[in-house]
Amino acid sequence: MAAASRLPTRVLLICAAIGVATGLLSAGWAVLHAITAVSAVALYGLVLGFHALPGVIAQEMLRQPWVALITHAIAAIVGSAIAPTMLAGYILAAVVFGGVQEGVAALTRYRHWEPWRFFLSAAVTGLLLAVPMWFAFDVAAFPVWVQVAFVALFLLGPVAWTAVGLAVGAGLRRAGVARTATRR
């Protein structure tokens, strides 16, 4: 007899549903990435923070290991199927956002699902992304107010989108979507 899967089919299907939904939204969001990168660099962190959603929703609903990375991977596949020019960005977002979300959850041994843990993941992700993006956009060449806004929104963007993801995940949880899929 085969060993039982660590993640039941129900969990994987919920991850897939969240990944497809957020991947479709990400594909539409790609237009904002392009517009912001060209005309409003200071706002890019707020736009990029949107990619926190798949993992936050999955972790808030399911509260299990690996669901953030799985959901991010599915969102990246779906988003890149619709917006293939964003393939590298979607993969990078899946690895960075999903990796940090899983890493912080693992550090707490997947036992702490309070909002502070999600917001810590968001702040770490924002900081990790702000540094290379600073150089990619040559933010030092912009006026000081743009530099300050850029850094602030790279920290606040993922935090704000994490709050949205927590609200969506909690709402789905209250609606009973994850009732049979969560660990006991």
Backbone as CSV, one residue per row, in Angstrom:
resi,resn,N_x,N_y,N_z,CA_x,CA_y,CA_z,C_x,C_y,C_z
1,MET,0.852,-1.180,0.000,0.000,0.000,0.000,0.897,1.242,0.000
2,ALA,0.546,2.217,-0.779,1.329,3.452,-0.882,1.171,4.293,0.379
3,ALA,2.228,5.007,0.707,2.183,5.880,1.884,1.229,7.040,1.629
4,ALA,0.576,7.484,2.666,-0.359,8.602,2.550,0.403,9.880,2.210
5,SER,-0.193,10.683,1.371,0.409,11.960,0.983,0.387,12.920,2.160
6,ARG,1.451,13.724,2.275,1.477,14.724,3.343,0.408,15.781,3.111
7,LEU,0.135,16.061,1.860,-0.888,17.041,1.524,-2.026,16.324,0.800
8,PRO,-3.166,16.232,1.446,-4.299,15.558,0.817,-4.744,16.271,-0.467
9,THR,-5.431,15.542,-1.302,-5.929,16.086,-2.564,-6.755,17.348,-2.332
10,ARG,-7.546,17.382,-1.293,-8.365,18.571,-1.013,-7.497,19.809,-0.830
11,VAL,-6.398,19.652,-0.106,-5.489,20.773,0.122,-4.896,21.223,-1.207
12,LEU,-4.447,20.270,-2.018,-3.868,20.612,-3.310,-4.884,21.289,-4.224
13,LEU,-6.122,20.838,-4.168,-7.169,21.465,-4.994,-7.460,22.895,-4.534
14,ILE,-7.427,23.127,-3.235,-7.632,24.483,-2.722,-6.458,25.372,-3.139
15,CYS,-5.243,24.837,-3.032,-4.068,25.593,-3.495,-4.211,25.916,-4.982
16,ALA,-4.667,24.945,-5.755,-4.840,25.157,-7.192,-5.880,26.237,-7.467
17,ALA,-6.994,26.191,-6.748,-8.045,27.194,-6.959,-7.540,28.598,-6.624
18,ILE,-6.844,28.724,-5.512,-6.284,30.031,-5.121,-5.227,30.455,-6.137
19,GLY,-4.380,29.527,-6.544,-3.330,29.830,-7.513,-3.885,30.272,-8.852
20,VAL,-4.907,29.593,-9.330,-5.516,29.982,-10.604,-6.153,31.364,-10.493
21,ALA,-6.913,31.587,-9.438,-7.576,32.888,-9.269,-6.564,34.027,-9.171
22,THR,-5.539,33.852,-8.346,-4.554,34.926,-8.193,-3.650,35.020,-9.412
23,GLY,-3.416,33.917,-10.100,-2.642,33.948,-11.341,-3.362,34.733,-12.424
24,LEU,-4.668,34.554,-12.523,-5.459,35.335,-13.486,-5.407,36.825,-13.140
25,LEU,-5.536,37.127,-11.850,-5.437,38.528,-11.429,-4.043,39.091,-11.712
26,SER,-3.020,38.279,-11.488,-1.646,38.716,-11.749,-1.427,39.033,-13.218
27,ALA,-2.026,38.244,-14.080,-1.879,38.494,-15.516,-2.471,39.853,-15.874
28,GLY,-3.611,40.176,-15.314,-4.195,41.497,-15.533,-3.372,42.589,-14.876
29,TRP,-2.772,42.249,-13.770,-1.958,43.186,-12.996,-0.670,43.534,-13.736
30,ALA,-0.264,42.698,-14.688,0.981,42.910,-15.443,1.001,44.270,-16.123
31,VAL,-0.143,44.745,-16.533,-0.229,46.059,-17.169,0.204,47.142,-16.180
32,LEU,-0.230,47.009,-14.928,0.184,47.975,-13.905,1.683,47.914,-13.639
33,HIS,2.248,46.723,-13.687,3.700,46.594,-13.535,4.407,47.440,-14.592
34,ALA,3.983,47.281,-15.829,4.632,48.000,-16.930,4.459,49.505,-16.807
35,ILE,3.246,49.941,-16.519,2.971,51.376,-16.399,3.769,51.978,-15.246
36,THR,3.760,51.300,-14.122,4.462,51.806,-12.943,5.974,51.843,-13.173
37,ALA,6.508,50.803,-13.784,7.952,50.743,-14.030,8.411,51.878,-14.943
38,VAL,7.541,52.315,-15.838,7.916,53.362,-16.786,7.608,54.764,-16.272
39,SER,6.490,54.912,-15.587,6.046,56.277,-15.267,5.881,56.616,-13.790
40,ALA,5.914,55.629,-12.899,5.688,55.918,-11.477,6.505,54.966,-10.614
41,VAL,7.814,55.016,-10.762,8.720,54.095,-10.075,8.508,54.089,-8.566
42,ALA,8.177,55.209,-8.003,7.980,55.292,-6.546,6.870,54.357,-6.081
43,LEU,5.901,54.054,-6.941,4.766,53.207,-6.574,4.995,51.719,-6.837
44,TYR,6.137,51.376,-7.390,6.358,49.995,-7.823,6.257,48.984,-6.677
45,GLY,6.693,49.330,-5.500,6.603,48.421,-4.355,5.166,48.091,-3.985
46,LEU,4.293,49.064,-4.137,2.875,48.826,-3.870,2.287,47.861,-4.895
47,VAL,2.683,48.040,-6.152,2.207,47.150,-7.217,2.791,45.753,-7.045
48,LEU,4.087,45.664,-6.778,4.747,44.371,-6.626,4.239,43.616,-5.400
49,GLY,3.849,44.332,-4.364,3.345,43.710,-3.141,2.121,42.844,-3.356
50,PHE,1.425,43.069,-4.462,0.256,42.276,-4.829,0.578,40.779,-4.846
51,HIS,1.814,40.455,-5.175,2.200,39.050,-5.302,2.271,38.319,-3.961
52,ALA,2.015,38.992,-2.868,1.934,38.315,-1.570,0.649,37.501,-1.453
53,LEU,-0.366,37.864,-2.224,-1.697,37.270,-2.056,-1.780,35.744,-2.118
54,PRO,-1.239,35.075,-3.126,-1.467,33.620,-3.188,-1.058,32.877,-1.917
55,GLY,0.143,33.119,-1.452,0.636,32.410,-0.267,-0.085,32.795,1.005
56,VAL,-0.400,34.080,1.146,-1.093,34.530,2.359,-2.477,33.898,2.439
57,ILE,-3.208,33.937,1.340,-4.557,33.353,1.341,-4.471,31.860,1.658
58,ALA,-3.540,31.163,0.997,-3.412,29.713,1.217,-3.020,29.392,2.656
59,GLN,-2.037,30.114,3.184,-1.614,29.829,4.555,-2.678,30.199,5.576
60,GLU,-3.364,31.300,5.357,-4.416,31.698,6.301,-5.546,30.675,6.305
61,MET,-5.880,30.153,5.144,-6.968,29.175,5.063,-6.560,27.799,5.567
62,LEU,-5.407,27.324,5.106,-5.058,25.924,5.305,-4.130,25.660,6.488
63,ARG,-3.273,26.628,6.802,-2.359,26.525,7.945,-1.568,25.226,7.940
64,GLN,-0.918,24.988,6.798,-0.121,23.783,6.621,1.176,24.123,5.896
65,PRO,2.201,23.263,6.066,3.454,23.471,5.341,3.251,23.349,3.835
66,TRP,4.063,24.068,3.083,4.193,24.021,1.633,3.070,24.675,0.850
67,VAL,1.967,25.032,1.484,0.843,25.565,0.704,1.158,26.912,0.061
68,ALA,2.013,27.727,0.675,2.360,29.017,0.073,3.159,28.802,-1.208
69,LEU,4.181,27.964,-1.156,5.004,27.720,-2.349,4.203,27.056,-3.467
70,ILE,3.390,26.086,-3.131,2.578,25.402,-4.141,1.625,26.393,-4.804
71,THR,0.960,27.202,-3.993,-0.003,28.161,-4.532,0.685,29.223,-5.374
72,HIS,1.835,29.698,-4.916,2.596,30.671,-5.703,3.038,30.072,-7.035
73,ALA,3.475,28.817,-7.023,3.913,28.165,-8.263,2.765,28.071,-9.264
74,ILE,1.602,27.708,-8.781,0.438,27.605,-9.669,0.062,28.986,-10.201
75,ALA,0.082,29.987,-9.333,-0.221,31.363,-9.782,0.782,31.812,-10.839
76,ALA,2.058,31.461,-10.664,3.088,31.835,-11.646,2.846,31.157,-12.989
77,ILE,2.467,29.901,-12.964,2.189,29.172,-14.201,1.000,29.791,-14.930
78,VAL,-0.063,30.048,-14.205,-1.263,30.630,-14.816,-0.976,32.033,-15.333
79,GLY,-0.348,32.860,-14.506,-0.045,34.227,-14.929,0.841,34.265,-16.152
80,SER,1.858,33.392,-16.197,2.777,33.409,-17.341,2.145,32.822,-18.598
81,ALA,1.134,31.975,-18.445,0.433,31.465,-19.621,-0.338,32.581,-20.325
82,ILE,-0.793,33.550,-19.544,-1.573,34.657,-20.104,-0.679,35.837,-20.463
83,ALA,0.327,36.087,-19.643,1.259,37.197,-19.873,2.682,36.629,-19.929
84,PRO,3.042,35.972,-21.036,4.333,35.283,-21.101,5.550,36.196,-20.934
85,THR,5.401,37.460,-21.212,6.532,38.376,-21.025,6.879,38.548,-19.554
86,MET,5.991,38.167,-18.670,6.203,38.288,-17.224,6.709,36.989,-16.598
87,LEU,7.047,35.988,-17.406,7.444,34.677,-16.891,8.520,34.775,-15.813
88,ALA,9.609,35.456,-16.110,10.701,35.563,-15.130,10.230,36.260,-13.863
89,GLY,9.435,37.304,-14.009,8.912,38.020,-12.839,7.999,37.158,-11.993
90,TYR,7.150,36.372,-12.644,6.248,35.499,-11.896,7.019,34.409,-11.155
91,ILE,8.017,33.844,-11.804,8.820,32.812,-11.142,9.572,33.416,-9.965
92,LEU,10.171,34.586,-10.178,10.888,35.252,-9.091,9.942,35.587,-7.936
93,ALA,8.754,36.084,-8.252,7.771,36.396,-7.206,7.381,35.133,-6.435
94,ALA,7.176,34.030,-7.151,6.803,32.777,-6.495,7.901,32.313,-5.543
95,VAL,9.154,32.402,-5.998,10.273,31.945,-5.175,10.476,32.861,-3.974
96,VAL,10.481,34.186,-4.209,10.766,35.114,-3.114,9.588,35.199,-2.139
97,PHE,8.403,35.533,-2.644,7.254,35.666,-1.742,6.926,34.324,-1.078
98,GLY,6.793,33.268,-1.882,6.465,31.962,-1.327,7.552,31.430,-0.418
99,GLY,8.814,31.649,-0.806,9.930,31.176,0.004,9.995,31.857,1.357
100,VAL,9.830,33.164,1.376,9.860,33.881,2.658,8.653,33.492,3.504
101,GLN,7.476,33.388,2.881,6.284,32.998,3.640,6.465,31.614,4.256
102,GLU,6.980,30.667,3.480,7.227,29.322,4.017,8.351,29.346,5.056
103,GLY,9.389,30.140,4.799,10.515,30.206,5.727,10.118,30.717,7.093
104,VAL,9.357,31.790,7.129,8.921,32.340,8.421,7.969,31.364,9.112
105,ALA,7.087,30.730,8.347,6.184,29.736,8.943,6.986,28.556,9.503
106,ALA,8.026,28.145,8.774,8.855,27.031,9.245,9.622,27.413,10.506
107,LEU,10.109,28.657,10.566,10.814,29.106,11.765,9.921,29.066,12.996
108,THR,8.625,29.245,12.788,7.680,29.152,13.907,7.100,27.738,14.005
109,ARG,7.725,26.795,13.276,7.350,25.378,13.272,5.898,25.162,12.862
110,TYR,5.413,26.046,12.006,4.036,25.975,11.489,3.012,25.912,12.623
111,ARG,3.319,26.628,13.719,2.418,26.642,14.879,1.817,28.007,15.143
112,HIS,2.362,29.036,14.525,1.864,30.392,14.759,1.255,30.941,13.494
113,TRP,-0.029,31.205,13.544,-0.751,31.717,12.383,-1.379,33.073,12.697
114,GLU,-0.864,33.722,13.731,-1.355,35.053,14.081,-0.905,36.046,13.003
115,PRO,-1.616,37.162,12.895,-1.272,38.156,11.860,0.171,38.652,11.904
116,TRP,0.787,38.765,13.091,2.153,39.271,13.165,3.104,38.449,12.315
117,ARG,2.865,37.141,12.245,3.740,36.260,11.486,3.645,36.549,9.992
118,PHE,2.441,36.797,9.529,2.242,37.136,8.116,2.865,38.498,7.790
119,PHE,2.674,39.462,8.704,3.223,40.801,8.472,4.747,40.803,8.536
120,LEU,5.319,39.948,9.374,6.769,39.809,9.406,7.271,39.288,8.054
121,SER,6.611,38.275,7.522,6.966,37.750,6.196,6.892,38.845,5.141
122,ALA,5.853,39.648,5.204,5.667,40.715,4.222,6.768,41.762,4.303
123,ALA,7.116,42.156,5.519,8.163,43.167,5.693,9.524,42.646,5.223
124,VAL,9.827,41.397,5.548,11.091,40.799,5.109,11.130,40.731,3.582
125,THR,10.029,40.315,2.978,9.966,40.239,1.522,10.149,41.618,0.900
126,GLY,9.478,42.614,1.434,9.615,43.974,0.912,11.045,44.458,0.975
127,LEU,11.709,44.181,2.084,13.105,44.588,2.242,14.010,43.838,1.258
128,LEU,13.790,42.531,1.128,14.594,41.732,0.199,14.444,42.206,-1.247
129,LEU,13.258,42.635,-1.605,13.018,43.082,-2.980,13.434,44.533,-3.211
130,ALA,13.369,45.358,-2.177,13.690,46.777,-2.340,15.139,46.988,-2.747
131,VAL,16.034,46.204,-2.202,17.470,46.411,-2.466,17.813,46.186,-3.943
132,PRO,17.516,45.016,-4.519,17.874,44.859,-5.936,17.071,45.777,-6.862
133,MET,15.821,46.040,-6.507,15.004,46.906,-7.357,15.499,48.357,-7.305
134,TRP,16.077,48.758,-6.195,16.680,50.093,-6.085,17.708,50.274,-7.194
135,PHE,18.551,49.258,-7.344,19.604,49.323,-8.363,19.034,49.120,-9.771
136,ALA,18.062,48.250,-9.899,17.458,47.995,-11.215,16.813,49.255,-11.790
137,PHE,16.168,50.028,-10.920,15.509,51.262,-11.364,16.405,52.493,-11.220
138,ASP,17.632,52.316,-10.724,18.557,53.423,-10.484,17.858,54.536,-9.696
139,VAL,17.273,54.144,-8.587,16.487,55.062,-7.773,17.334,56.214,-7.226
140,ALA,18.615,56.011,-7.059,19.491,57.075,-6.555,19.492,58.291,-7.478
141,ALA,19.140,58.106,-8.737,19.113,59.216,-9.699,17.839,60.057,-9.577
142,PHE,16.859,59.585,-8.821,15.593,60.304,-8.665,15.681,61.292,-7.506
143,PRO,14.738,62.232,-7.435,14.703,63.152,-6.290,14.527,62.377,-4.976
144,VAL,14.922,63.001,-3.881,14.888,62.355,-2.569,13.477,61.878,-2.214
145,TRP,12.458,62.658,-2.520,11.096,62.247,-2.162,10.712,60.950,-2.879
146,VAL,11.185,60.741,-4.113,10.915,59.500,-4.835,11.668,58.347,-4.162
147,GLN,12.894,58.592,-3.747,13.682,57.568,-3.069,12.998,57.124,-1.774
148,VAL,12.528,58.081,-0.995,11.849,57.772,0.273,10.545,57.016,0.005
149,ALA,9.773,57.495,-0.951,8.509,56.828,-1.291,8.763,55.417,-1.806
150,PHE,9.798,55.257,-2.610,10.145,53.947,-3.158,10.392,52.947,-2.031
151,VAL,11.256,53.295,-1.091,11.581,52.393,0.019,10.355,52.162,0.904
152,ALA,9.657,53.224,1.225,8.474,53.088,2.091,7.425,52.180,1.467
153,LEU,7.179,52.345,0.182,6.149,51.530,-0.465,6.607,50.104,-0.732
154,PHE,7.914,49.893,-0.816,8.390,48.514,-0.922,8.188,47.783,0.399
155,LEU,8.215,48.498,1.496,7.940,47.872,2.785,6.442,47.792,3.052
156,LEU,5.719,48.854,2.716,4.285,48.900,2.994,3.437,48.128,1.980
157,GLY,3.892,48.043,0.737,3.122,47.348,-0.300,2.812,45.904,0.057
158,PRO,3.841,45.096,0.337,3.559,43.711,0.722,2.748,43.605,2.017
159,VAL,2.962,44.535,2.943,2.201,44.511,4.199,0.719,44.790,3.916
160,ALA,0.443,45.783,3.082,-0.949,46.118,2.749,-1.632,44.952,2.027
161,TRP,-0.933,44.362,1.052,-1.528,43.236,0.324,-1.656,42.004,1.216
162,THR,-0.790,41.879,2.190,-0.916,40.785,3.155,-2.190,40.966,3.977
163,ALA,-2.494,42.194,4.357,-3.740,42.458,5.094,-4.947,42.063,4.243
164,VAL,-4.893,42.371,2.951,-5.980,41.974,2.044,-6.065,40.452,1.985
165,GLY,-4.919,39.786,1.825,-4.900,38.328,1.762,-5.414,37.672,3.033
166,LEU,-5.060,38.239,4.185,-5.570,37.706,5.454,-7.079,37.829,5.535
167,ALA,-7.602,38.960,5.074,-9.061,39.159,5.089,-9.753,38.165,4.157
168,VAL,-9.203,37.970,2.973,-9.799,37.017,2.021,-9.709,35.599,2.587
169,GLY,-8.531,35.212,3.065,-8.351,33.870,3.617,-9.248,33.607,4.812
170,ALA,-9.353,34.598,5.704,-10.221,34.440,6.876,-11.686,34.331,6.459
171,GLY,-12.068,35.113,5.467,-13.446,35.047,4.973,-13.763,33.677,4.377
172,LEU,-12.843,33.156,3.585,-13.038,31.822,3.004,-13.044,30.749,4.085
173,ARG,-12.220,30.938,5.083,-12.173,29.994,6.204,-13.504,30.007,6.971
174,ARG,-14.009,31.218,7.242,-15.301,31.337,7.940,-16.433,30.746,7.110
175,ALA,-16.313,30.847,5.786,-17.350,30.293,4.902,-17.289,28.769,4.847
176,GLY,-16.234,28.196,5.434,-16.135,26.733,5.491,-15.394,26.116,4.329
177,VAL,-14.740,26.923,3.500,-14.048,26.384,2.334,-12.953,25.416,2.739
178,ALA,-12.245,25.690,3.806,-11.119,24.848,4.209,-11.461,23.896,5.350
179,ARG,-12.699,23.794,5.707,-13.087,22.993,6.876,-12.521,21.581,6.859
180,THR,-12.606,20.897,5.759,-12.148,19.504,5.715,-10.695,19.372,5.286
181,ALA,-10.053,20.482,5.000,-8.682,20.407,4.496,-7.624,20.783,5.523
182,THR,-8.013,21.350,6.657,-7.025,21.812,7.637,-6.596,20.687,8.545
183,ARG,-5.368,20.846,9.065,-4.853,19.850,10.014,-5.625,19.921,11.310
184,ARG,-5.724,18.823,11.920,-6.407,18.773,13.205,-5.411,18.622,14.299
